[in-house]
Amino acid sequence: MDPVEMCGKGTSVMKLYRVEETTDQTRIHHLVFFDRHGWYCEHGKQCGAVGDVQKFTRNKL
């Protein structure tokens, strides 16, 4: 996702990912950000989606 498009021109966000977590009957959407403060999710730094995105980005390198 384009951080500037989603967060605005003045954003410090450098990377932005949308994660969809699906369980039996529930679907949860996460926005995971990377900026000068590090990685975090809209649900907090301890959200499991943060680790999933970090693993995904490491595997792409």
N, C-alpha and C positions, 0 to 999 in steps of 0.2 A: 504494500500500500504506500501511497505517496504521503509522507508526513506533512508536507506543506499544504497539500490539498485538504487533508483531514484536520490539521491543527492550526493552520493559518500561517501567514508570512513570517511572523516573528517567533515561530516555534524553535526550540532548541532540540527537538526530537530529530534524530538522525536516521533511525530505523523504526518501522511500525509494522506489526503483524497482527492479523486477525486469526484467532484460533477458535474452532468450533469443537466443543467437548460434548459427546453424545453418550448418554447412558440408556438404560432400557426405555424409559419414557420421558426423559428430560434432555433438552438441548441447551447448553450454556455457551454464550459467546464471550470471548475475551479479546481485549485489545492490549497487546504487549508492546511496550515502548522501550527504546534505548535512547538516552540522552546523556548529558554531562553527569547525571546522578547515577547512571548505570541502567540495568534492566529492571522493569517493573510492569505489573499488570494493573488495569483499572481496579482489580479486586485486591491489590496489595502486592508487596514484594515477595511474600511467601506463597503466592498462588502457584499451583503446579504448572500452569501454562508457561510461566517464565522459564522454568527448567526445560520444558519441551522445546521452546523456541531456541534457547541457547544450544541445545543438542542439535537441533535442525540446522542452525547456522554454522556450527562447527563442522558438521558433515558435508556442507556445501563447499567448504574451502579446499 
